[in-house]
Amino acid sequence: MIEYVKTILQKVSFSKYLFERELRKGLRLISPSDIQEFKDWCYLMFGKIHQVILNRYFEPAL
């Protein structure tokens, strides 16, 4: 499932709205054991263009 979510995010990365929507949906599909690997991949691939969105979903609330 993680590879499917990665593929979708790559296809919609041009749009902040679509990226955030698909990231939210993807996080529900990925097993808890794969979340750290997925987080690392997301920051590597999209950290420069979607860092604010990634921080919203991956950084713990203070």
OpenMM code with the backbone's topology and positions (N, CA, C; nanometers):
from openmm import Vec3, app, unit

residues = "MET ILE GLU TYR VAL LYS THR ILE LEU GLN LYS VAL SER PHE SER LYS TYR LEU PHE GLU ARG GLU LEU ARG LYS GLY LEU ARG LEU ILE SER PRO SER ASP ILE GLN GLU PHE LYS ASP TRP CYS TYR LEU MET PHE GLY LYS ILE HIS GLN VAL ILE LEU ASN ARG TYR PHE GLU PRO ALA LEU".split()
positions = [
    Vec3(0.0828, -0.1194, 0.0000),
    Vec3(0.0000, 0.0000, 0.0000),
    Vec3(0.0871, 0.1256, 0.0000),
    Vec3(0.2015, 0.1185, 0.0664),
    Vec3(0.2878, 0.2366, 0.0760),
    Vec3(0.3362, 0.2790, -0.0634),
    Vec3(0.3648, 0.1844, -0.1494),
    Vec3(0.4115, 0.2188, -0.2845),
    Vec3(0.3005, 0.2866, -0.3647),
    Vec3(0.1785, 0.2428, -0.3443),
    Vec3(0.0646, 0.3051, -0.4112),
    Vec3(0.0512, 0.4515, -0.3687),
    Vec3(0.0597, 0.4770, -0.2394),
    Vec3(0.0468, 0.6133, -0.1872),
    Vec3(0.1615, 0.7004, -0.2392),
    Vec3(0.2809, 0.6465, -0.2444),
    Vec3(0.3952, 0.7214, -0.2972),
    Vec3(0.3715, 0.7619, -0.4431),
    Vec3(0.3194, 0.6692, -0.5212),
    Vec3(0.2919, 0.6959, -0.6626),
    Vec3(0.1899, 0.8084, -0.6769),
    Vec3(0.0844, 0.8019, -0.5995),
    Vec3(-0.0195, 0.9050, -0.6055),
    Vec3(0.0382, 1.0414, -0.5681),
    Vec3(0.1168, 1.0473, -0.4606),
    Vec3(0.1731, 1.1756, -0.4174),
    Vec3(0.2648, 1.2353, -0.5235),
    Vec3(0.3401, 1.1521, -0.5910),
    Vec3(0.4265, 1.2032, -0.6967),
    Vec3(0.3450, 1.2627, -0.8110),
    Vec3(0.2298, 1.2031, -0.8385),
    Vec3(0.1468, 1.2510, -0.9491),
    Vec3(0.0736, 1.3807, -0.9165),
    Vec3(0.0460, 1.4048, -0.7891),
    Vec3(-0.0311, 1.5245, -0.7527),
    Vec3(0.0546, 1.6321, -0.6858),
    Vec3(0.1840, 1.6150, -0.6843),
    Vec3(0.2711, 1.7081, -0.6118),
    Vec3(0.2701, 1.8491, -0.6711),
    Vec3(0.2190, 1.8666, -0.7918),
    Vec3(0.2128, 1.9994, -0.8531),
    Vec3(0.1113, 2.0904, -0.7841),
    Vec3(0.0173, 2.0321, -0.7108),
    Vec3(-0.0898, 2.1093, -0.6474),
    Vec3(-0.0864, 2.0908, -0.4960),
    Vec3(-0.0752, 2.2015, -0.4236),
    Vec3(-0.0738, 2.1926, -0.2770),
    Vec3(-0.2033, 2.1323, -0.2248),
    Vec3(-0.3157, 2.1704, -0.2841),
    Vec3(-0.4451, 2.1198, -0.2398),
    Vec3(-0.4552, 1.9681, -0.2595),
    Vec3(-0.4232, 1.9214, -0.3800),
    Vec3(-0.4304, 1.7779, -0.4075),
    Vec3(-0.3286, 1.7005, -0.3254),
    Vec3(-0.2094, 1.7568, -0.3107),
    Vec3(-0.1061, 1.6894, -0.2332),
    Vec3(-0.1518, 1.6677, -0.0892),
    Vec3(-0.2065, 1.7716, -0.0280),
    Vec3(-0.2509, 1.7594, 0.1101),
    Vec3(-0.3658, 1.6592, 0.1223),
    Vec3(-0.4590, 1.6660, 0.0307),
    Vec3(-0.5732, 1.5738, 0.0352),
    Vec3(-0.5279, 1.4288, 0.0214),
    Vec3(-0.4378, 1.4024, -0.0720),
    Vec3(-0.3904, 1.2650, -0.0931),
    Vec3(-0.2984, 1.2193, 0.0198),
    Vec3(-0.2223, 1.3099, 0.0784),
    Vec3(-0.1396, 1.2747, 0.1928),
    Vec3(-0.2284, 1.2316, 0.3098),
    Vec3(-0.3331, 1.3065, 0.3351),
    Vec3(-0.4262, 1.2739, 0.4432),
    Vec3(-0.4890, 1.1359, 0.4200),
    Vec3(-0.5339, 1.1110, 0.2981),
    Vec3(-0.5936, 0.9816, 0.2660),
    Vec3(-0.4894, 0.8701, 0.2763),
    Vec3(-0.3697, 0.8981, 0.2280),
    Vec3(-0.2639, 0.7973, 0.2301),
    Vec3(-0.2229, 0.7570, 0.3701),
    Vec3(-0.2204, 0.8522, 0.4610),
    Vec3(-0.1822, 0.8210, 0.5986),
    Vec3(-0.2811, 0.7252, 0.6639),
    Vec3(-0.4041, 0.7260, 0.6205),
    Vec3(-0.5029, 0.6314, 0.6733),
    Vec3(-0.4808, 0.4906, 0.6185),
    Vec3(-0.4189, 0.4797, 0.5016),
    Vec3(-0.3993, 0.3507, 0.4367),
    Vec3(-0.2710, 0.2800, 0.4795),
    Vec3(-0.1732, 0.3572, 0.5231),
    Vec3(-0.0415, 0.3014, 0.5556),
    Vec3(-0.0436, 0.2441, 0.6968),
    Vec3(0.0169, 0.1277, 0.7121),
    Vec3(0.0214, 0.0653, 0.8441),
    Vec3(0.1119, 0.1459, 0.9376),
    Vec3(0.0811, 0.1443, 1.0664),
    Vec3(0.1616, 0.2209, 1.1630),
    Vec3(0.3110, 0.1861, 1.1595),
    Vec3(0.3437, 0.0634, 1.1261),
    Vec3(0.4850, 0.0241, 1.1222),
    Vec3(0.5596, 0.0872, 1.0048),
    Vec3(0.4871, 0.1333, 0.9042),
    Vec3(0.5504, 0.1943, 0.7868),
    Vec3(0.5521, 0.3469, 0.7902),
    Vec3(0.4930, 0.4066, 0.8907),
    Vec3(0.4799, 0.5525, 0.8947),
    Vec3(0.6152, 0.6228, 0.8962),
    Vec3(0.7104, 0.5753, 0.9739),
    Vec3(0.8411, 0.6425, 0.9818),
    Vec3(0.9126, 0.6393, 0.8466),
    Vec3(0.9096, 0.5257, 0.7810),
    Vec3(0.9707, 0.5149, 0.6477),
    Vec3(0.9017, 0.6102, 0.5495),
    Vec3(0.7697, 0.6167, 0.5568),
    Vec3(0.6930, 0.7043, 0.4693),
    Vec3(0.7240, 0.8512, 0.4978),
    Vec3(0.7334, 0.8864, 0.6254),
    Vec3(0.7663, 1.0237, 0.6645),
    Vec3(0.9021, 1.0638, 0.6078),
    Vec3(1.0014, 0.9785, 0.6250),
    Vec3(1.1358, 1.0076, 0.5744),
    Vec3(1.1336, 1.0271, 0.4231),
    Vec3(1.0615, 0.9415, 0.3532),
    Vec3(1.0514, 0.9515, 0.2080),
    Vec3(0.9834, 1.0821, 0.1668),
    Vec3(0.8758, 1.1176, 0.2351),
    Vec3(0.8029, 1.2408, 0.2032),
    Vec3(0.8916, 1.3640, 0.2181),
    Vec3(0.9659, 1.3715, 0.3282),
    Vec3(1.0531, 1.4875, 0.3482),
    Vec3(1.1654, 1.4901, 0.2455),
    Vec3(1.2149, 1.3742, 0.2080),
    Vec3(1.3206, 1.3678, 0.1069),
    Vec3(1.2688, 1.4135, -0.0294),
    Vec3(1.1516, 1.3669, -0.0665),
    Vec3(1.0965, 1.3952, -0.1989),
    Vec3(1.0301, 1.5325, -0.2096),
    Vec3(0.9588, 1.5738, -0.1045),
    Vec3(0.8738, 1.6920, -0.1144),
    Vec3(0.9032, 1.7990, -0.0100),
    Vec3(1.0073, 1.7809, 0.0686),
    Vec3(1.0370, 1.8732, 0.1774),
    Vec3(1.0587, 2.0167, 0.1337),
    Vec3(1.1130, 2.0361, 0.0154),
    Vec3(1.1404, 2.1721, -0.0317),
    Vec3(1.0156, 2.2447, -0.0788),
    Vec3(0.9198, 2.1719, -0.1330),
    Vec3(0.8024, 2.2399, -0.1883),
    Vec3(0.6780, 2.2294, -0.1006),
    Vec3(0.6708, 2.1273, -0.0165),
    Vec3(0.5509, 2.1068, 0.0655),
    Vec3(0.5843, 2.0912, 0.2145),
    Vec3(0.6871, 2.1559, 0.2607),
    Vec3(0.7305, 2.1385, 0.3989),
    Vec3(0.6222, 2.1781, 0.4997),
    Vec3(0.5504, 2.2834, 0.4742),
    Vec3(0.4463, 2.3287, 0.5664),
    Vec3(0.3386, 2.2210, 0.5816),
    Vec3(0.2986, 2.1633, 0.4707),
    Vec3(0.1973, 2.0575, 0.4747),
    Vec3(0.2510, 1.9353, 0.5476),
    Vec3(0.3728, 1.8952, 0.5165),
    Vec3(0.4317, 1.7785, 0.5822),
    Vec3(0.4439, 1.8002, 0.7322),
    Vec3(0.4855, 1.9191, 0.7714),
    Vec3(0.4971, 1.9487, 0.9149),
    Vec3(0.3617, 1.9381, 0.9845),
    Vec3(0.2576, 1.9797, 0.9159),
    Vec3(0.1235, 1.9755, 0.9726),
    Vec3(0.0809, 1.8321, 1.0055),
    Vec3(0.1225, 1.7366, 0.9243),
    Vec3(0.0789, 1.5980, 0.9434),
    Vec3(0.1789, 1.5102, 1.0170),
    Vec3(0.3065, 1.5481, 1.0186),
    Vec3(0.4069, 1.4621, 1.0796),
    Vec3(0.4669, 1.5137, 1.2097),
    Vec3(0.4648, 1.6428, 1.2323),
    Vec3(0.5257, 1.6951, 1.3537),
    Vec3(0.4252, 1.6888, 1.4693),
    Vec3(0.4679, 1.6458, 1.5849),
    Vec3(0.3755, 1.6385, 1.6991),
    Vec3(0.3346, 1.7780, 1.7474),
    Vec3(0.2158, 1.7880, 1.7950),
    Vec3(0.1678, 1.9147, 1.8511),
    Vec3(0.2379, 1.9427, 1.9820),
    Vec3(0.2719, 2.0675, 2.0042),
    Vec3(0.3422, 2.1036, 2.1276),
    Vec3(0.2449, 2.1353, 2.2378),
] * unit.nanometer
topology = app.Topology()
chain = topology.addChain("A")
for resn in residues:
    res = topology.addResidue(resn, chain)
    for name in ("N", "CA", "C"):
        topology.addAtom(name, app.Element.getBySymbol(name[0]), res)
